Amino acid sequence: MKIAILALQGAFAEHEQMLRQLGVETILIREHWEDASGLIIPGGESTAMMRIMKDEGLFEPLRQAILDGLPVLGTCAGLIMLDRNHLDVMDIKARRNAYGRQLGSFNTEEEFKGIGKVPMTFIRAPYIEEAGPEVEILARVDGKAVAARQGNMLVTAFHPELTDDTRIHKLFLSIVASANTAR
Amino acid sequence: MVEDRTTLNRQLAQMLKGGVIMDVTTPEQARIAEAAGACAVMALERIPADIRAAGGVSRMSDPKMIKGIQEAVTIPVMAKCRIGHFAEAQILEAIEIDYIDESEVLSPADDIYHIDKRKFRVPFVCGAKDLGEALRRINEGATMIRTKGEPGTGDIIQAVRHMRLMQSEIRRLVSLNDDELYEAAKQLRVPFDLVQYVHENGKLPVVNFAAGGVATPADAALMMQLGAEGVFVGSGIFKSGNPEKRAQAIVKAVTNYDNPAVLAELSEDLGEAMVGINESEIELLMAERGK
């Protein structure tokens, strides 16, 4: 299994490290990603990533691949990138900078459906303010949706790659594994 | 759960990696920077080249001006305070700045003490020209480091010198025996645990950007290849002929820093670069402020 990590801007090295720890092969993408069985869109600045993604000609191909069923994990800015106003592949609307500026960044621990309590790091984070009927909300903090799944797409408003907890990456890898068996 | 601001603040810097932070003086410039793909902006009244030209005492910018920029963009907004001027830093924290740059570009307010940055909830980035300076700033609570370079010159030589020195000192620490680390800590004038971290991990415990003198896409690529994790561009963009195009080109250069074919393409037709002053032609070395 090979997972591609969108490496345009942001914390892609952290995801790479996490996957290595789980014994998974990774490629950092700007170009050759066609043989990847899953994709991670990391945290960073979504405006910057969006701009670079378009400039690098990655927008349409990635959008199509995700629509065709390529499993994807989006964390923080990655969640924003997948929403209706960006790649428009997931039926969610993200609220950017939902917790304000850096002074609003925080750590917490909350229940994640099917996993249990997980540590969550929110850095100038978004949350999901609207979600369509096909979206399953997996975690809430103070009533706000902060993690969700729709088909092969998994998103978190927080940064699992910044903690020692590998369970969310494992969940993603299990989605990748079953998607590839189904294909 | 105990709030750990230091970790959260280091993590914000991690999100900026692979990005370009641009100096802006107006909301319009901030919007141009954001549209070009900047990962953050530095709000200041005068860019370093103009500070250099104007002379006199240079201070923190008007909070109103900074707020105007905060309202104009959704990316993080940084602002500078003078070295040691903790009251300016308190003011910047009060307006909820995302990152404070305790900067040698402004006139230092204290020639002995830097700000005790651990007392603040907002993060700080500080300049350094060698490993000792970098680790001393980290010990004081800085959660991001940048090379000092020589701001406002458009001359990359100092940033190169500082980055190379830092990297070679890091490699040296990695190669030492455990029992030699105590002496290294003494020589660097930094706490042992920081020396031990660098020895074990081969890098600083915080993100390290390049700054000071970056004027072209090639400059940005050079700094990334020398080990920078991202780039600050001060005067280089809005002192050039075509800021919008140059801003975009530098963003792309940081993403594609190891791809000469792409770099060649985006170095074309950028219009005039900032004029620039050679290191040997300037009287004031800002990098010598605050050690």
HADDOCK unambig.tbl for C-alpha pairs under 7 A between the chains (distance, minus, plus):
assign (segid A and resid 8 and name CA) (segid B and resid 255 and name CA) 5.79 0.50 0.50
assign (segid A and resid 9 and name CA) (segid B and resid 17 and name CA) 6.23 0.50 0.50
assign (segid A and resid 9 and name CA) (segid B and resid 18 and name CA) 4.64 0.50 0.50
assign (segid A and resid 9 and name CA) (segid B and resid 19 and name CA) 5.71 0.50 0.50
assign (segid A and resid 9 and name CA) (segid B and resid 255 and name CA) 6.98 0.50 0.50
assign (segid A and resid 10 and name CA) (segid B and resid 14 and name CA) 6.76 0.50 0.50
assign (segid A and resid 10 and name CA) (segid B and resid 15 and name CA) 4.54 0.50 0.50
assign (segid A and resid 10 and name CA) (segid B and resid 16 and name CA) 5.43 0.50 0.50
assign (segid A and resid 10 and name CA) (segid B and resid 17 and name CA) 4.95 0.50 0.50
assign (segid A and resid 10 and name CA) (segid B and resid 18 and name CA) 5.93 0.50 0.50
assign (segid A and resid 11 and name CA) (segid B and resid 14 and name CA) 5.70 0.50 0.50
assign (segid A and resid 11 and name CA) (segid B and resid 15 and name CA) 5.10 0.50 0.50
assign (segid A and resid 11 and name CA) (segid B and resid 17 and name CA) 6.43 0.50 0.50
assign (segid A and resid 43 and name CA) (segid B and resid 15 and name CA) 5.97 0.50 0.50
assign (segid A and resid 44 and name CA) (segid B and resid 15 and name CA) 4.33 0.50 0.50
assign (segid A and resid 44 and name CA) (segid B and resid 16 and name CA) 5.95 0.50 0.50
assign (segid A and resid 45 and name CA) (segid B and resid 39 and name CA) 5.62 0.50 0.50
assign (segid A and resid 45 and name CA) (segid B and resid 75 and name CA) 6.82 0.50 0.50
assign (segid A and resid 47 and name CA) (segid B and resid 37 and name CA) 6.31 0.50 0.50
assign (segid A and resid 48 and name CA) (segid B and resid 37 and name CA) 3.93 0.50 0.50
assign (segid A and resid 48 and name CA) (segid B and resid 38 and name CA) 5.82 0.50 0.50
assign (segid A and resid 48 and name CA) (segid B and resid 39 and name CA) 5.71 0.50 0.50
assign (segid A and resid 51 and name CA) (segid B and resid 37 and name CA) 5.61 0.50 0.50
assign (segid A and resid 52 and name CA) (segid B and resid 37 and name CA) 6.81 0.50 0.50
assign (segid A and resid 101 and name CA) (segid B and resid 96 and name CA) 6.69 0.50 0.50
assign (segid A and resid 101 and name CA) (segid B and resid 98 and name CA) 6.07 0.50 0.50
assign (segid A and resid 102 and name CA) (segid B and resid 98 and name CA) 5.02 0.50 0.50
assign (segid A and resid 102 and name CA) (segid B and resid 122 and name CA) 6.93 0.50 0.50
assign (segid A and resid 103 and name CA) (segid B and resid 96 and name CA) 6.61 0.50 0.50
assign (segid A and resid 103 and name CA) (segid B and resid 121 and name CA) 6.79 0.50 0.50
assign (segid A and resid 103 and name CA) (segid B and resid 122 and name CA) 6.13 0.50 0.50
assign (segid A and resid 105 and name CA) (segid B and resid 8 and name CA) 6.87 0.50 0.50
assign (segid A and resid 106 and name CA) (segid B and resid 8 and name CA) 6.96 0.50 0.50
assign (segid A and resid 107 and name CA) (segid B and resid 3 and name CA) 6.86 0.50 0.50
assign (segid A and resid 108 and name CA) (segid B and resid 1 and name CA) 6.52 0.50 0.50
assign (segid A and resid 123 and name CA) (segid B and resid 8 and name CA) 6.95 0.50 0.50
assign (segid A and resid 123 and name CA) (segid B and resid 12 and name CA) 6.15 0.50 0.50
